[in-house]
Structures are given as structure tokens and as C-alpha cells.
Amino acid sequence: MKIFKDAKLTLEQTALIPSYIDGSLDFYGTPAYEKLYEYFTAETGEMPYGIAKARDGDPDFWILETIEGLTNGGR
């Protein structure tokens, strides 16, 4: 998926994304989380500010929900 390339995830990090989405591995604090957080906040600005600051939601859940939505018919 283009988003993983744009966020500079390695093949190994990309391969773990389904395990993060289904909850079998913790996503928060991983290198993939850090890269995707940076991508969605600094590079694209897609993540709402309140979520990025964890005031209105959890950034890790937002990232995974966004990616899951994209894999089910998005970008």
C-alpha cells in the first residue's frame, strides 16, 4: 500500500500491520506506530489535532482504524 511506502515503513514493519489491526500485537510505541504517527500528523495533517494530542481519542487506534478503512476500499 502506498501509505506504508510514503511513511517509510520497512517490509517487516508492513508485514506486522494485520497483527496490530486484529489486536494480536501491541501497536503503540512500535517503530511502525512512530512512522505512521509522523506521517499522519506532520506530513499529511490528516490526524485531527485533538486525537494527535490524545485529548479526543487515541492516536494509535485512529491510525489503525484509518489503515483498516483504507485496506477495505480506500487509497
Residue pairs with C-beta under 8 A, 6 or more apart in sequence:
1 14
1 70
1 71
1 75
2 75
3 39
3 67
3 70
3 75
4 13
4 14
4 17
6 39
6 43
7 35
7 36
7 38
7 39
7 43
8 35
9 32
9 35
9 36
10 31
13 30
13 31
13 32
13 35
14 32
16 25
16 30
16 32
17 32
17 67
19 25
20 26
20 27
20 30
20 32
20 64
21 64
21 67
21 68
27 33
27 60
27 63
27 64
28 60
33 60
33 63
36 63
36 67
37 47
37 52
37 59
37 63
40 46
40 47
40 52
40 62
40 63
40 66
41 47
41 52
46 66
47 59
47 62
47 63
48 56
48 57
48 62
50 56
50 57
51 57
51 58
51 59
51 62
52 59
